């Protein structure tokens, strides 16, 4: 059975605490499997890089206001009790390993072991510059970040010595409740990113591509896994409305999501994450509060 999760309501000025809480509780009550946060920092008025790294593609207006990712995850965990809480994704260049390990372990502990930790390299040169990170180093930096976070989640004393990060012998706690650690989800697509995914991650969740094509790539990736490692699992992101749509483009809505669910089932996708943050329908707190119930039919379709 393919499970269905929902992207959290993070983008836009019309998200408030009551709508966010209702969204999370309704999603859990209706049987959605997971809630997912994304990470962006600010909206540059003269961006150096196009949206999603595509030169000249404008950044969607929804990004003018974005709730913080780990804070949104913690809030979602606090108002629910069983649903999985994940990041898809946190940008590696905006974090250092001890800080990130502590934040994510805290969410895992306080949620009762419900965290999936999603990481990727990001695309915004402007946001990397804001964090004093050279975007050209983001891949190599990600390699170290993952290893250093895993070290922080391992036995004390923790010690790490790399080109980007150094941790003197230390006690780093809390440790995550899940052992040996929360599942790691990758959103990476480049050849180097896919190799990184094969070596260090548990789940692959690209933001583009068709389910059947992604399943074929996943099969190839799994032939490169280390002996004894569990196979990579595939999560698919379905957009009720694509963020890069142009005036006059069709809005998919519920019908498009249902089509993605059907294709994902045929391809053996384990989980579909439904993204509504760019959907024109999400234009008020009440629209967000009602969104899980509006989308409830996709759960039955997935079964």
N, C-alpha and C positions, 0 to 999 in steps of 0.2 A: 504493500500500500504506500502510495506517495503521501507524505504529510504536507500540510500547508501552514506557513507562518506569515506574519505581517510585519512590514517595516513600520517602525514607530512614527507617530506624528511629530516630526521635528522641525520641518521647514515652514517658514512663513510667519507673519505677525499674528495670524488668527489662531494659533495653538495656545491654549491656556491650561492651567493645572486641572481643572474639572474635566475638560474634554480629554486630556491625556489619561487621567485616571480611569474615566469611563471606558475609553478605548481599550485600555489594558485589561480591565476586569471583564468587559464584554468578550474580548478575544479569548480569554481563558474559559469563560463560561460556555461559549459556543463550541469549543473544541479545537481552536487553532493551536498549533503545536509550539509556536515560538514567536518572539518579538525581537526586532532587530534595529540597532542604532547605526547610523553612519556618522562620519566625522568631517566637518569643515569648520574653518575658523572665522572667516570674514569675507566680505564681498569687495574685491578691488575694483575701483571705478575705471582704471586703465590697466587691465590685466596683461601680464607678460605672456601668459599661455592661454590658449583656447580651452573651452570646456572639454574635459576628459582627455586633454592633451592634443585635441584636434585644432590645428592652427586656424584662427579666424572664427571658430564656432563660439557664439556668445554664451556666457555663463547664465544659466536660467535665473530668472528673477526670484524664484523661491529661495535661493541661497542668500538673499539679503538678510535673513534672520534664520539662524540654525541653533537649536538647543544643543548644549554640550553632550557629547556622546556618552562618556562614562557616567555623568550625572543622570542622563535620561535612563540609562540601563539600571542604575541603582534605584531610581524612583519607580520604574516598572517592576523591579523585583519586590519593592516594598509593598506595592498595592496588589500583588498576585501571590500565589502560593505553589503552583505546580508547573506553569508554563516555562519553557526554556527562554533564557535571556542571552542574546548574542550581539556581537558587533560585526557588521558587514558594511564597511570595515573601519578599523582604526588605521590611521596613516603612520607608518613607522617613524618617519622623519620628525614627527611632532612629539616624540617621547624619548625618554631615557629608560634603561632597563629596570633599575630599582624602583623608580616611581611607577612605571607601568605595571610591574609585577605586583606591587602593593595594591594599586587600584583594582586590578582585575581579581586578585586573590580576595580582597575585601568583598567584592560583589559575589564571588563564588561562595564564600563563607556565609554571608548574610542572606543569600538566596537559598541556602540549603543545597548547594552543589548543582546549580542550574545554568552555569555559564558556558557559552561557547565563545572563544576568543578569536576574533577575525582580524587579520592584519594584511596590509598591502603597502605598496610603495607610494601611492598617490600620484597626482598629476599636476598640481598647482605649484608653479615656480614661485608665485607671490606668497603663498602660505609657507613654503619651505624657507623663503628669505626671512619671513617674519619670525621663524624659529631658529634663525642663524644656521641653517643647514644648506649646504650646496646640493641642489637637486641632482647633480651629476654623480654624487656619491650615494644616492639613495638605495641602490641595489646592494652594494657592499655593506652599507650601514645596516640594512635589513638583515643580512646574513648574521651579523654580530648581535643585533638586537634580539633575535629569536633565541640564539644560543644563550645569551646572557639572561634573558627572562626565564628560560628553562633552568638555568643554574640557580637563579633566585628561588625558584619553586622546588628545588632539590634540597638535599640535606645541608644543614649548617655544619661548619662555616662555609659560606659562599665566597668564592674568589673567581675573578675573571680578569683576563689581561688581553685586550685586543687593540686594534688600531684606533677605534672610535670610542670604546668604553673600557674603563678599568674599574674593578671593584676590589678593594683591599679585603683581606679576610674579615668577614662580617657575619653577624646573625641577621638574616633577612626574613621577617615574618610580618603578617600571617602567611602560612602556606595555604594553597587552595584546598578545599574540602575534597575535590575529586582527585583520585590518584590514578596514574602518577601526576596528572595535571589535567586541566580542562581541555577539551578538544580544541585543536588549532585549525582555523579556517583561513584559507588563502583566497584572495581575489586577484592573483597575479596572472598575467597573460604572456609576457615576453618569454623568450626561450630560457633566459637566465631565471626568470620568475617561476617558470614551470619546473625547472630543475630544483629550485629552492622548495617548491611545493612538494615534489617527490621525496625530497630528503627529510623535510622537517614537519610537514603538515598532515592533518587527518582528513580534511574536507577541502574540496575545490568549489568555489562559488564565483565564477566569472560573471561580469555584468553585461555581457553581450554573447551572441551566438544562439543557434537553435539547439534544442535539447538533443536531437539525434546526433548532430555534429559534435557536440560537447561530450556525449557519451562515448563516441568513437575515440576522441582525443584522450579521454580518461582511461580507456582500455589500454591505449599505448603507454600512458604515464605509469600505469600499474605494472607494466612489464619491467619498469626501471626501478621499482621499489626494492629496498634492501630485503634480503632474505629474512623472513620472520615478521616483517612489518605488515600490519593489517592493510588491506586495499584502501586506496583513497576513495572517498564517497563524494557524490556529485549533488550539489544544491543548485537550483536554477532561480534566477530572478525574473519575475514577470511584472511588467509595467502596465498598470491600468491606463497610463498615458506616458509616452516617452518624453523625457526631459528636453530633447532637442527638436521637438515638433515645431513645424512652421505653420503660420496661418493658412487655414484651408486643409491641412493634413487631417485625416480621419482620427477621431479619438476612440481608442479601442474599448475602454470601459470593461464591464463585466464579461462581455462576450469574448474579448481578447484574452482575458485571464483564463476563462474556461477553455479556450483553444490551447493555451500554453499548458494547462493542467493535463489535457488529453495527450498532447505531444510528450510531455514529461513522463506520464505513466508508461507510454509505449517505449520510451528510451531508458526506463529504469531509474529515473531521477529519484533520489531519496526524499528530497524536500524542495518545495517551491516557496519562495519568499515573494509575497505580493507587495509591490511598491506603489503607494498611492500619493506620495508627496508632491508629484508633478501633475496630478489629475486636477483639471479645472473644477471638478465637482467639489473638491476639498477647499471650500472658500469661507468656512466659518467654524467656530468651535462645535456647533451642533452637527455639522456635516461630518466632522471627525468622530464625534461621539457615536454617530449612527453607522459609521463605515463598517465595522466588523459584522453587524447584522445584515447590512446590505450585501456583503460578500459571503455570507454564510453558505450559500449554495455551492461554493467551490469546494468546501470540505467534503460534501457528499459526492461531488463529481470526482474528487481525488480517490475516494474509496472504491 
